Every structure is written in structure tokens, then in C-alpha cells.
């Protein structure tokens, strides 16, 4: 394999990985954000709307989804990917299991971040007559934003790892490139380049996330 062919394959696989990761990050936030907020506000030990039964149900659901190994979850969700996307293999199809796998992780991150908000700030907002809705969206989320950005950064990094594993069963991206062109065709240089690109993506995202989080924290 010449250099131009290798660069073309790596570039195409990198774009596929980025598309999978950022699309699944968006959809996991859509699913995980309301779930994380509910876990926080319904907490019987300190939530602004304590609902022990609902909190226990949501906790069990999140724990059950988080306990599934990703590859098994992806295989289980093949029929759902086929219904939504029309196929169970490829970059687009992988977004479905990636989003569902990351959603409970996102929910826990959001719950933890919101619980870190100073209770005094919440009490002050309550004393000023703020409704629960206002406390959630004007106090909890803004105050927790630096922690939330760090959590989303961690989610993106985890999804890069998940997307690489998805390559083992036809998910596309850098993982697929490393397995099909590197491992199966005995091209160690392809595997090495794929791993290096994944490491670079992780490093860039971590640096960007840390910088944004620090800037938000300094403006509080």
C-alpha cells in the first residue's frame, strides 16, 4: 500500500469516526440530559422534587444499561438500527447503539454535576420565589456548566473508544480500518497509524474540553 492510498484511507476513516462520535454525542445528550436532571431533582436525599419511587426506577434503568458490554449491546440493537437507518452496518447504523450506550453514562455525569452545585445557591433562589423549572434551568445548569463540559468531554473520549470497538463488527471508522486493512491483511503500519490518529483525537478533545471548562469556571 503506497502512502497516498494509506492517507486516503486514514482520512476517510477519521471523518467517519468524527461523524459517528459527534452525532452520537448529540443524541446521547438529548437522551441523557433529561434523565440526568430527573435523577438529580427526584433524589430523596436532597433533590428539589424528591420522588423516591421514580428515582429508584430511573436508577435501575440507568444501572442496567450501563452494565451492558458495548459489543453485546450493539448486536442486540441491530434490529433497531435496521428499523431507523435501514441497515445494521456502517457509520450511520453505528450511531444508534453508540447513542444508547452513552446516554446512561451522560445521565450519571449530569446528575453528579448538578449535585455539586452549592445548596445555598438553590436555597437563595427558592427564597426569591423561583419555581422548580427556573431553579433547574437558571441555577443548576448554569452553575454546573464547567463540570458538565468536563463530563461531555469524557463522554466524547469514551465514544471514540466505543466507535473503535464497533469497527470489529462493521461499524466503519478507524477501528474498522485497523481491523480490516491492518489486522486481517497483515499491515501493521495501518494499525499503527489508526491508533496514532485515535490517540491524537483523544488528546485534542481533552485539551479543548479542559480549556473550555477552565474558561467557564473563571467566569463564574
Secondary structure by P-SEA (a helix, b strand, c coil): ccaaaaaaaaaaaaaaaaaaaaaaaaaaaaacaaaaaaaaaacccccccccaaaaaaaaaaaaaaaaccaaaaaaaaaaaaaaacccccccccaaaaaaaaaaaaaaaaaaaaaaaccaaaaaaaaaacccccccccccccccaaaaaaaaaaaaaaaaaaaaaaacccccccaaaaaaccccccccaaaaaaaaaaaaaaaaaaaaaaaaaaaaaaaac
